[in-house]
């Protein structure tokens, strides 16, 4: 073997050293680059984790019609609550069904006191007329007084003013009516004024000696009153003959701001303008208790029904619950251990903190288990008394109202002016706000107040639902990429939407075209960002036909918790095609004869045929033709109904209009509404779920219909599978979701029992009869232009069905529920 040259070995060695020296920096740089990449990925992972930070919102009210709440009164059975505002409006709340029954407007100034006239007081009226039968369940009369000295006697059943009372322009501090029908009022002057409640004439007066009165109260029967003034003087008077003063407490220089009289009429609580509370007995006029925990004027004091607890509210935004010392129902003798000789101690059981401004009034409800407070922050707040927990906030907004819990559950008016419905309430911060009805998927709870009062569990169809005020993960951001507002479109076009997740995930993306949802199956994914990208971004595309004229697009994405994103909105204009034909399609489904004889109805078929016949006889001005589909009795199976929706109506052009009418049985099972088809074999929750036509299936089928204008009328009574006091309200929840998700108009009239037997002379049920009367022209109101718009017929049915059922003196009043989404459009032109 030949030997290598030593020079060659040396050269190889030097070459190796050189290569090594050149390689080491490159490897170090590679390691540094790898480290940088991993570091960036770690940072990105941290950013993505940070994106899931909970959003902590506050409830905000965007309505000029929501005003500070000033005073409260509860009716003796505690089924009814009256509240009032500083703008003079008065609200009547039905605590049994959880609804605001009415709003009364007769004052122009801040209402300072409210009083339910006892049922035993007879008041004669010559022209009183009850508008609807359900009003007969209300208390008869309410008296209100304002800061300008005006008092009004209201008939709550007719919703009219009976008469007004006035003496001088000083605030009305308290009113009462005794068994003789004598109205008594206390104002700033030193007189108790008495009025004949029948004719409004002043009848007598009593000089009580407390000048410059600032607070007053009566006992429940109007036999005793207590009044205090700006110097702290307090007097108690027996009104019933012989009239006499039963107590006089010399002032301590602190203006009296509020007072309360114990149920046994022995103890008086006084609140001053510096946050102090004193209690004294009318018999010995000795102060038996003093507390000083508030840091503002005491605006309201109330004893509980037993007189063992005292509730105080103040300008410092606080409410306190005091356990009073007692001995066999009365106060203990004053303790002398502390050296005071004339006072004892009270236990502060709870403090209730949520109001953001002064608390103006407070009272107990539900046999003392709950409190309700009225605040300058335009809200009534309901509290669990013993737990100290806020349960609900009530907001009144002229024609509308809302009830919202801290957890995010809500009830209220879904339609109407934007400042008078649920849209006026938002959850948000200074930068981002989510409208309340964007939480409808899981948080809408019809009869929410009523269920809380009754201790009924709420319907929660999703486990681990976030409590909104404690924070929730944000829904995605949604944005249109194409077309743009300046795009010229015609024929068919592609709509591209960008969705960026913000921590809450995405359950569903919905695109609405002129108000109606675009079929989800038309959605396709164009692009999805890489897992390591700075944000999770997905692009979706839809191909849709453009309609002549304005095309309004609206896109929303729902988070995994069903919370809607802020909407993306876009409007483009397509070339108008003057020769384009528009048809109106009718689907009428009516069932009298079910497979189960027990479900037999009288007018389901007659109602459906009546509506169908009416439309067949019209000479259409705005439509070319009527295309009619009918299913009655045995033909009205679930399969047949779905076939018409998914096959016949799924092929119509988008410019057409669809009217759907269902008459039969309806039922709610597990938070889904079911229309009961002919073939139901057993009235049980299990069979209804297996054989019924559910609101989820109705959503699927309506989504396939290209028509942008759809209205649905449902006249259904409960089959009896789950009917109870709240069954009517439970049905509203899935119907509201159906309307919102599809973007269609739905009028629903559901009842617990069948009403048809009383209507044989009409040949129709109340709902259908009223609908037909409206379509014949009565719904054409303002403007009266010879056209029936969908909004006009919906409002006509909503307003007239209760009145018509009252006129017929039916046992059960029907009240349709309207869920109106999408565009307004013409149904008929006369």
C-alpha positions, 0 to 999 in steps of 0.5 A: 500500500502506498504511503500518503504524503505527510504534506497531504495529511497536513493539508487535509487536516487544515481543510477540515479545521477550516470547514469546521470553523465555517460550519459552526457559525451557520449551525449557531445561526440556524439554532438561533433562527429555530429558537426565534421561530419557536419563540414567535410561536410561543408568543402567538400561542400566548396571543391566541390564549389572551384572545380568549380573555373574558369580555366583562360587559355592563348593561346599558340602556339606549332609550330616551323613553326610559326614565328614573323610577320614583315610587312603588305600590303593591296591591294587597294580593301582591299579584300587581305592582305599580311603578312611576317615573319622573316624567309622569308615566305609571306602569302596571306590572302583572307579577303572576305572568311577568308582563307589564300590562299597561302604561298610563300617562296623565301627569306631566311632572314627577309622580311622588306617590301611588296607592291601590284603592281597596276593593271594598271601596265602591266607586260609581262610573257612568261610562266605564267600559272594559276593553278586554276581558283579561283587564277584569283580573286587574285591581279596580282603581289606582290613585297617583299624586305628583310633585305639583299637587295633582292627584289622579284616580285611574280605572285600571280596567278601562285604562281611563282617568276617572277624575282629577283632584287638586288643591295647591302646587305642592308635592303630594306626600301620601294618599289613602282612601277609607271605607267611607270612600273619603280620599285623604291627602297630605302635602307640604302645608299643615293640613290633611285634605279630605275629598269625596272620591265619587265627585272630586269635591273637597269635603273636610280638612284636619290641621295636624300642626306640622308645618313645611311637611316633607314626608308622610304615611298612612296605615293600610285602612286610612285610620292613622297617619304620621307626618314629619317636617324639615325640622325633624318634628313628627306627629301621629294622628288618629283620623277616625272620630274622635280625631286626635293626635296620638304622638308628637316627637320634637325635632332634632333639626334633621329634615325628615325624608321618609317614614314607615308605620309598622303593621301593628301601628305602634312603631314609626320609622323615620329617615332623615336627610343625613342617613340616620334612622330612628324608631319610636313608639307612638304610645310613649314617644321614646326613641327605641332604636337609632341606626346610622349606616347610610351615607345619604338621605333616607329615601324610603323605609318599609317594615316587613309584614310581621314588623320584625324587619325594616328595609331602608333605601337611600341616596347613597345607592344602598339598600339595607335590611335590618333585623329589629330587636323584639320580644314576643313581637314587640321591642325589648325594653331599652338597654341601659348597659351602654349608658344611652338609656333610650336605644337598643341595637338592630342587626344589619342582615344584608346590604343590596348594592347594584343601583348606580344612582339614588334608590328612590323607593323599596318594598317587599314582595312575594310574602316578604321573600323578595324586595323590589327597588326603584332607582334614579338609574331608570330601573326597578331591581328585584332582589332575593331578600335573604340571599341579598342577590339581585334577580332581575332589572325591569326597564319601562320604555313607553310602549315597550319594556324589558326585564334582564337578569344579571345572568343575561336572561331576558324578557320583553317587547321584541317588536316596535320602535328601536328605543321601545323594544329589547334592542334598546338594551345592550351588554357592552363597554365603551368600545363594544356593545351587543344588543340584547336580542342578539342573545335570544338563542339561549337567553330569551325567557318569556314570563321571566318575572312571573317564573322568578316570582313563582320559583319556577326553573328557567328553560336552559337548553345548553349546559355551562351557559355563561353568566353574562355580567360575569363575562363571556367569550366574544363571538367572531368578527364578521366582514364583507369582502365582496361585493362592495357598496359601489359594485354593480351587480346583476343576475347571480353573484358571489358574496364573500364573508370574512370571519375572525374568531375572538375566543368564543368559537363559531357555531354558525354563520348566517347570511340574510338577503333582504331580511330572509336567511340564505339557505345554509347549504349554499355556504362554502369555505374558501380559505382557512388560516393556518393553525399558527397564524396570528388569528383564526380567520375563515373566508366563506362564499355564497352564490345568490341571485340579485333582486332588482333594485336594492339588495340588503345583505346582513351577516352574523356569526354565532359563538359556541354559546349562541351569542350573535356577533356584531352584524356586518351590513352591506347594500348594493343595487341591481339593475331593475327588470321591469318585466319581471313577474312576481307570484304569491304562493299559499300553503294552507294546512288545517286539521280537524280529524286526527288519528287520535279522536281525542285531538279532534278540532272543529275549525282547523280545516274551515280556517285553512280553507277560508284563508286559501279561498280568500286569496284565490278570489283576489284580483292581484295588482302587485302579483301575477298569479296565486299558486295554492297548495292545500293539505287537510286532515289525513293529507296533512302528515309531516312528510307531506308538509315537508315535501311541499316546503322542500320541493314545491316552494324550494324552486320558486324565484326569490322575488316571489312571496309566500304565505303559510297558514297552519291550523291545528294542535301545537305543543312545546317539548324540550324547548322546541315547538311542534306542529302536530300532524295528523298521524300522531299516535299518542299524546306524549312528549316522546311521540310528539318528538318522534312524529311532530313537525318541530321548529328546528325542522321548520327552520331547515325547510323555510331556509330552502325557500328562495323567496325573500318575503315570507309570512307565517300564521299559526293558529294552534291550541295545546294538545295537553301533553304539557299544558300548565300556567306558563305553557303559552309563554314557553311556546313563544321562545322557540317561535321567536328563535324561528323568526329571528333565525329565518328572517320571516314574519310570524303571527302565533295565536296559541291557547290552552283550550279550544275556543271554537265551540262558541263561534259556530255562527262565524264558521271560523276561530277568533284568530282566522276571523280577525285575519280575514277581516283585516285582509278585506281592508280593515288592516289598511290603516295608516297610511290608508293607501289601498294596500295591505302591508305585512306589518299592517296585518300583523298589528291588526291581528295583534290588536283586534283578536283580544278585543274580538274575543272579549266582544264574544264573551269567550271564557279564554281570551286569545292574545296573538304574539308577533315576531316580525323580522325581515322587510315589510312587503305588500300582501294585497292591493285593493 
